[in-house]
Amino acid sequence: MSASALDDRARYRANPTVLQALKSPRMLTREVLAGLVVGLALIPEAIAFSVIAGVDPKVGLFSSFIMAVSIAFLGGRPAMVTAATGAVALVIAPVAPTYGIDYFIATVILAGVFQVILGVLGVAKLMRFIPRSVMVGFVNALAIFVFSSQFPQLIGVPWLVYPLVALGIVVMIVMPRLTKVVPAPLISVIIVTGVVLVFSIGVPTVGDQGELPRSLPSLFLPNIPFTWETFTIIAPFALGVALVGLMESLLTAKLVDEITDTHSNKTRESWAQGVANMLSGIFGGMGGCAVIGQTMINVKESGARTRISTFCAGVFLFLLVVVFGDFVGTIPMAALTAVMIMVAIGAFDWHSVKPSTLKRMPKSETFVMIATVVLVLLTHNLAVGVVGGVLVASVLFVRRVAHVVNVERIVSDAGVRYVVDGELFFASSNDLTTLFSYTDDPSHIVIDLSGSHVWDASTVAALDAIETKYSALGKTVEIVGMNEASERFHGRLSGGFE
């Protein structure tokens, strides 16, 4: 095995490992209970996302079960939860009402195929081009999105919902100070549910969100014609699901990396998401990606760190729905709403909006963060916000570096020497031709590029234009000081723009 392969294995080694968790009763208990909390939290959202996608609630529930279990074995980021999501539901929503459930399932399967291809091609490596300001905007927008998604459970409901939500929040604030053996969200759900059942309080419950399935998912092979026309119908939706799902999953994985101070294999996570979506479609699921809210419950609120918690989340989701459906249906939505509100509060980067931080941070960084948040909230699409934020950051960066090139004219007995300092690319080299005194200079001019680097064809064209202008005046130009890469690049392209 090569040294680089060994380095990768060491870099991506889970800490703690599944084996370590299995040997530690305390750690194993934490992982299992975290999975139980996440399984509970997935139920109402899976049902809600099914409604958004225009399919039966069991489609979203089966998808969440299959994807959570499969990603626990395949994924590159331990403890991250994958299930049916709102982002995917919004992209794929037009398919079922327009073309039917068979085309819907075929779209999910094709999206998985696209994700596997993108994963193998190394799309995860593009993550390094996402600036920190966009990442902060992503996290803050997600927190706002999670919080605002609870509004339907807080508006137009019996007034007793509010004290129940408040009770759940208080429990989650107090319990970690007393014990961390059992996750605070689980204790909160148990206490709030107990209060509702003991006092027979009439508030909305999980059962009110939709009918829960009573059987195992079965194979679903879409009955569609395998033609080019079919492909052209489903491919745009499938590609949208693939891109949105990968972007949200990889950003969530990066966030979990920071919280746990560990590394994860993003390339593995990319193709694993694709396989999970394919399995979801084959068993009649709606597909999905990493779910930030439940992942934060798992990692941040419950302290889970291994694949055991993700696996248990899928298994508990299935058992709770199919075996204990009648009991789960009695859980008040107020209990789960309280959990999601605390997730939103914990996920928001409050440091990023402190007056002292805003005063110290460059205005461009703050603008990018705000732009990302606004785009997410306007489009209800995290992927759109992230792409928009990256574009805004790129434009601001190009504007900033376009003005860092300095050209100094040095006159001596030997003649005129121009010293160019800075990175030369399409933005900074556009004005390069205007920084020379063509008519006032002597017959021989030296341009010193030892303090710069030639990055693109635009710069080579600009240098050619400078030589052409001097040549028209009967003067010669000598370019010196290029580093090896710049000289090789310039030599290959120079003279090819006339």
N, C-alpha and C positions, 0 to 999 in steps of 0.2 A: 504494500500500500504506500502511495506517495506521501511525502511530508505535508503537502497542501491538504490532502484528504484527511490526514490525521489531525491537522489544525482545525479543519471544519468540524470534525467529530467532537473535538474538545470544545470548540466555540459554541456548538449547538447542543451540548450535553445538558439534559434537564437537571435542574437543581431545585428541590429534591426530585429524585427519580420515583417512578411508580413502585419499584421494589422497596425503596426506603419508606415510602408511605405505608405499604402493606405490612412492614415490620414494626411500625410505630402505631399502637392503638390510638393515641391521641391525635396523630396526624391523619390517620385513616378516618376516624370519627369526624374530624373537621371536613375532610373531603366529601364524605358521604352526605353529611348534613347540608353542606353547601350545595351539593347536587339536588337535594330535596327542595331547598329554597328556590333554586333556579327553575326546577321543573314546575313548581307552582306558578312562578312568575311568567313562564312561557305560555301557559294555557290561555289566558284572556287575550294576550297579544296575537297569538297564532290564530285565534278565532277572528279577531278584528282585522288582521291582514288578509284572511280569506275573504272577508266581506269586501275589502278594497279591491282584491283581485277578481271578484265576481264569481267565486266558486264556493262549494259547500265547506262549512267549518272544518270537517274532518280532513280536507285536503291540506290545510295549513297545519293541523295537529300531527298528521302522519309525517308531513315534511319535516317538522321540527324534531320529531322522534328519530327519524332515519338519519337526518343530517348531524344531529348531536352525537349519536352513537358512532356513526362512520368517521366523523372528523376526530373523535377521541383516539382512534387508531391511526388515522392517516395524516392528520394535520401536523404542521410544523411549529405551532405555538401551543404548548401545554396550557390547560386551564381556560383557554378561550372557548366561548360557546358559539356554535353555529346553529341557526334555525331559520324558520320563515321570518322575513323582515319586511318592513314597510317600504323600503327603498326598492326592493325587487318587485313587490306587489304593485307599486305605482307604474313601473316600467312595463310590466306584463299585463296590466289590467285590461287593455283593449282586446286582447286575444280571445278569451273565453266567450264574452258576449257577442263578438263578431263572427268568429270561426268555429266555436264549439270547444268542448273539453279535450277532444283528441288532439287538435292543433295546439291547445294550451300545453298539454303534457309533452308533445313533441318539441315545443319551444324550450321547455325546461331542460330536456335531455340535450338538445343542440347547444344550449347555453353552457352546459357542463362540458361538452366537447370543446367548445371555444376556449373555456377556461383552462382545460388541460393543455391545449396547444399554446396558449399565451404563457402558461407556467413553464412549459418546456423551453419556450423561446427566451425565457429570462425576463419577463415583464416586471418581476418583483424588483429588479435592479434599478428600475426607474424611481423607486421610493426615495433614493438619496437626493433626488432633485426637488423634493418637497421641502420648502423652508420651514423653520421652526414657527414663524409667525402664522403660516397656514395651518400647521398642526395645532397651535393654540386656538386658532379660529375654529377649526374642526371640532375640537373638544368642547369649546364654549357653545357652539351652535348645537352640538349634540345634546348637551345638558339642557339647553333651552327647549330643544325639540322634545326630549323625554318629558320635561316638566309640562310643556303645553299639551302633550298628548294625553295628559291626565285630566284635562278640562272637561271632557264629556262625562267623566265620573264625578265631577264636582259642580256641574251646572244643571239646574232643573232636577235635583234629587232631594229626598227627604232631609230635613235639617239635621237629623241625627247622624248623617254621614260625616258631618264636619267634626263633631267631638270624637267620633271613632277614628278618623284620620289623624286627628291631633294626638289621640291616645297611642296610636301606632308609632308616630314620630317620636313621642316622649320615650316610649319603651326602647326604641333603637338608639336613642341618645344615652339613656341611663345604663342599659344592660352591659355594654362593653366595659363600663367602669366596675361592674360587679363580677362578671365572668365572660371569658371569650371561648369557653369550651363549646358552647352551642351558639351558632350564628345569631346575632341580634335580630335580623329580619325574620328568621323562623319563629323565634319567641314572640315577636310582634304579631305575626300572622295567627299564631295559636291563641294568644291572649285576646285579640280583637274578635276572632271567630268565636271563642268561648263566651265572651260578653254578649255577642249577638244571639247565640243559641240559648244561653241561660235566661236572658230577658226577653226572648222572642221579638227582637227588634226587626221591623220590616224595612230592610234596605236592599238595594240591588246586590245580587250575588253572581258568582261565576256562571252558575247555571242559566242566568238570564241572558248571557252573551251569545248563546247558541247551543244546539244539541251536541252532546259529546258522543263520539263513536263507541260502539260496543264490541268491536271485533278487530282482529289483526289486519294490517294493510295487506293487500294482495297485489300480484303482478298486474301491471296495466300497460299493455302494448298498444300504443295509439293506432287507430284504424284510419290511416291517411294515405293518399297516393304518394309514392316515392318518386316525385317528379321535380323538375327544375322550378316549376310554378309554385309548388308547395314550399320549396326552399326559399324562394324569393319572398314568400309571405311571412315565414317565421324567422328567417335569418336576421332582419333588422332588430326585431324584438329580442331574439336570443343574444345578439351581440351587445345590445344595451344592458341586458341582465348580466352578461359576463363581465362587462367593464365596470358597472356599478357595484356588483358583488365583490369583484376583486379589489377595487379601490377601498371600499368600506372595510373589507376583511384585513387588508394589509395595513391600513391606518390603525385599525383596532389592535392588530398584533403589535405594531410599533408602540402604541400606548401602553399595552400590557408589559412590553419589554421594559419600558421606563419605570412602571410601577413596581415590578418585581426585580429590577436591576439584573436581568438576564437577557440572553440573545435567543432569537428564534429563527428557524430556517424559512425565510419568506418564499423561496422558490418551491419548497415542498408544500407550503401552505397554499400556494397558488393552484398547483395541479390537484391537491387534495380537495380544495373547494369544488373544483370541476367534477371530480369523481363523486363527491357527496351530492352534488346537484343531479348528476346522471342517475345515481341510485334513488334519489328522491323522486325523479320523474318516472322511473321504471316501476316504482311502487305507488304511483298516483299522487305524488306530492307536488307542491307548487314551487319548490326550490327556495333558495335563500342565500344567506351569507352570515358573516359574524354579526352577532347582535350586541351592540355596545352596552345597552342597559343591563341585560342579564350577565354579560361578561364582567361588568363592574360590580354587580351583586356577588358574583362568584369570587372574583379576585380581591376586590377592595373591601367590600362589606363583610364577606364570609372568610376571607383569608386563604382560599384554595390556591394550590400551586401545581397540581398535577393533572394528568389526563383522567384520573379516576373521577374527579368532580364532573367533568364534561360527560363522561360515560354515564354516570349516575343521574345526571340531569335528564338525559334522553330516556333512560330506563324508568325513572320515577315519573316522568311525563306520561309515558305509556301506561304504567300501572295506575297512576292517579286517574287517568281518563277512562281506561277500559275496565279496570277492576274496581276502583273506588270512586267511580264517576258520581254516584249519588251523594257521597260525602263531599267531594270536591265542589259539587254544584252548590253546596250551602255556604262556602267560604265567601264572606262579604267582599265586594270589590274595594271597599274602603281600606281593607287590610293591605291589598296589593298596591293600591294607590299610594298609601303611606310609604311603602317600600320604594316605589319608583320616584317619589318626591325626594327621598333621602339620597337615592342614587344620583338624581340630577344635581342636588346641592353638593354632593361629594365630588362629582365629575367636573364641575365648573372650576376653571382656573381663576380663583379669586385674586391671586397675586397679579395676574395680568391686567386687572382693572383698578388696582390700587393707585391713588393719585401719585404716590412716590415713584411707582413703576412707570406710569404714563409720562411723568416729567423727565425721567431719565432715559426712556426708550426713544430711539429715533422715530420721528413722525411717520416715516415711510413704513416702518415695521408695524406700528399701531394701525395705520390705514389698511395694510394688507390683512391684518387680523380682523378688523371690522368688516372689510369687504367680504371676507370668507363667511362670516356670520350672517351678514345681510343676504347674500346670495342663497345660502342654505334655507334661511327662513322664508325668502320669497318663493323659492322653487320647491320647497319641501323635499329637496334632494341633496344629500350630502356630497354625492359625486360632483354635481354641478358646482357646488360651493367650493370644493377643493380645486377643481380644474380652473375655475374662475380666479380663485386666490393665487394659484401658481402663475397664471397669466399676468395678473396685476403685479405680483412680485417680480416677475421677469421683466416687465416693462419698466418698472421703477429701477431695477438693477441696471438695465441697459442704459437708461437715462443718466444714472449716477456715474457709471464707468465710462460713458461716452465723453465725459469732461475731465478725465484724469490724465489725459495725454498732454505732456508739456514739450514744446519745441523751443529750444534755446539757440539763438543765433550768436556765434562767437566769431568776432573779426580779429585777425592777427596778421603778422607779416607774411605768413604762409598762405593766407587767403581767408575764405569764409567756411566755417564748419557749423553745421546744424546738428545739435544733439537732441535726439528724440527719446523721450522717457515715458513709458506707459505701455499698456496692452493695446495692440492695433487689431481691430476687427471692424465689421461693417459700420457700427455706430460711431466709434471713435475716429475711424479713418476718413469719414465723409468730409470733415473739415480740414483734413491734413493738407490738401493742396492749397489752401488759402493762407497757410502760415509761412510761406516763403516769399522773399523779396526778389522776384525774378529779374526785374530790370536793373536793380541796384547792385546785384551781385556780380563779382568778377567772372572771368571765363571758365574757371574751374571751381566746382562746389563739392564739398564732402558732406555726406549725410551719415551720421553715426547712429546706428541702431543697436548698440551694445546694451542699452538700458530698456529695450523693448522686445516684443515678440510678435511675429506675423502669424495671425490666426486663420485668415480666410482670403478668398479670392478678391474681395472688395479692397483689401489693403494692397494686394499686389497690383490691382488696377490703378489705385491711387498713386503708388510709387511710379508706375509706368507713365501716368499722366504728368507727374512732376518732371520726369526725365524728358518727356516730349515737349513740355513748355520751355524748358531750358534749351533743348536742342533747337527749337524754332528761333531762339535768340542767338544761336551759334555758340552755346556754352555746353560744357560737359559736366556730368554728374558721376560721382564715385560713391557708391553705397558700401559702407564698412561696418564691421562689428556685429553682423548677424550671427545668432547662435546656429548650431548645426541644423536643427529642425527647420528654423525659419529660412535658412539659406537653401536648403533642399526644396522646400515648398515654393519659395520665390523663383528658384531656377527652373522649376517644372512649369510654372504658369506665366512667368514674365514674357511679355511680347505677344500674348495670345488674346489681347483685348482690343486690338486695332481693327 
